[in-house]
Amino acid sequence: MPRPKDLVELSYQSEAVSDMSFLGLMRLLESARAFNQTNGISGILLYDNQQFGQIIEGERASVMKAWKRIQEDKRHHRIELLEIREISERSYPDWLLRFYGGETLTRDYPALAEMVGGMDKHSLALMNKMRTSQT
């Protein structure tokens, strides 16, 4: 486990190039989960109305590797770095995709509950911050 001083949190927002289908979101989720697991990254990905918001946490070198990959991903554009900061512990120990309607989806497909969730209060606050910055 990295020393606390090696941990950073990076947050950004972006816009999908085209509206993401559920299948497209699941493919994105699986690809990101595999990369993040290999690189010791945790965090959360928010999606609503073609807008992405993400917080990633991990060792600085791994987070910067993920950030480079994110910037090169052609599925989104208008990528805006919000913040990079040192942290003493992770806020999101498990990687998760959150979006409106996720509660219904996990009720109907319980196997997805570990990967997909609805909006909790913290996620909703971040989503609202993303929406505010668009205007």
WOKAGI-V606890 format. One line per field, one symbol per residue. ss: DSSP state (H for helix, E for strand, - for the rest). psi: psi as a letter, one per 30 degrees, with the letter a starting at -180 (. if undefined). Layout:
BEGIN
ss = ???
psi = ???
END
This chain:
BEGIN
ss = ---HHHEEEEEEEEEE-----HHHHHHHHHHHHHHHHHH--EEEEEEE--EEEEEEEEEHHHHHHHHHHHHH---EEEEEEEEEEE---------EEEE--HHHHHHH-HHH---EE---HHHHHHHHHHHHHH-
psi = klkeffklkkklllkkelkkleeeeeeeeeeeeeeeeeghklakkkkkhgkkkkkkkakeeeeeeeeeeeffkfflahkjkekklklflkfifkkkkklkffeeefefifffefeklajleeeeeeeeeeeeff.
END
